[in-house]
């Protein structure tokens, strides 16, 4: 039974990683369509650099709902594009 639980945990971790990567790709695509650099988007979001945006786009950082909402507003996209992954 323990092996089954571990396997399920690994599948869920893989699904979360895939969702983060897809979300990051959507953010990068929208940012580039607006002609923004990671630094410009980061500053518009209230960050001091673009490193947080880079982490989000790479899927290395999982933003909270409020951050996704602000990203959607700044990038002029529907929030569902960032949530429905």
N, C-alpha and C positions, 0 to 999 in steps of 0.2 A: 504494500500500500504506500509506503514511504517513497518508493521509486516513482509511482504514479503521481504523487503530489509534487515531487521535484520536477518531473517532466511537464506537468501543467504550469508550474511556476516559470519554467524556461520558455514555454510557448507564449505565455502572457508577456514576459519580458521582451521577447522577439516582436510581438505585436505592438507593444509600446514603442519600441525602437523604430519600427517601420512607420508608425503614425507620426512620431517626432520628425523623422526624415522627410516624410511627405509634407507635413506642416511647414517645415523649414524651406522646402523647395517652393511651396506656394508663396511664402513670405518673400523669398529672394526674387521670384518671378515678378511679383507685384512691385517690389522696391525698384527693380531694374526698369520696369515699364514706366515708372514715375521719374526715372532718371536720377534716382537718389543713390548715394554711396551708403555703405554701412554706417559710417561716421555721421552723415547727415541725418539718417533715420534714427540713429542712437540719440543724437542731440534733440531731435523733435520729440523723442519719447522721454526725454529728461535724464538720459544717461550722459556721462561725461566723455565717453568714447564710443566707438562702434563695436567694441569687443563683445558686449552682450548680444548685439544683433548677430554677430558672427557665430556665437555659440548657439543661438536659437536656430539660425539657418542651417547649421551643421547637425542639429538634433542633439547637441551636447547639453542643452539647457531646456528644461520643460517649463515654459512660461505659465503663470497663473491666468485665470480667466480675465481678470481686469487688464493684464498686460496684453492679452490677445484682443480685447475690446479696443484698447488704445491703438494697437497696431492697425486694426481694421479701419479705424477712423482716420488715422494719419495716411494710410495707404489707399483710402477710399475704396475699400472692398467690403463685401458682406461678411460679417462675423462668422456666418455659417461655413464659409470657405476655410476658416482656420479651425473650426471645431469639428466639423463633419469629416474626419479623416479616419 
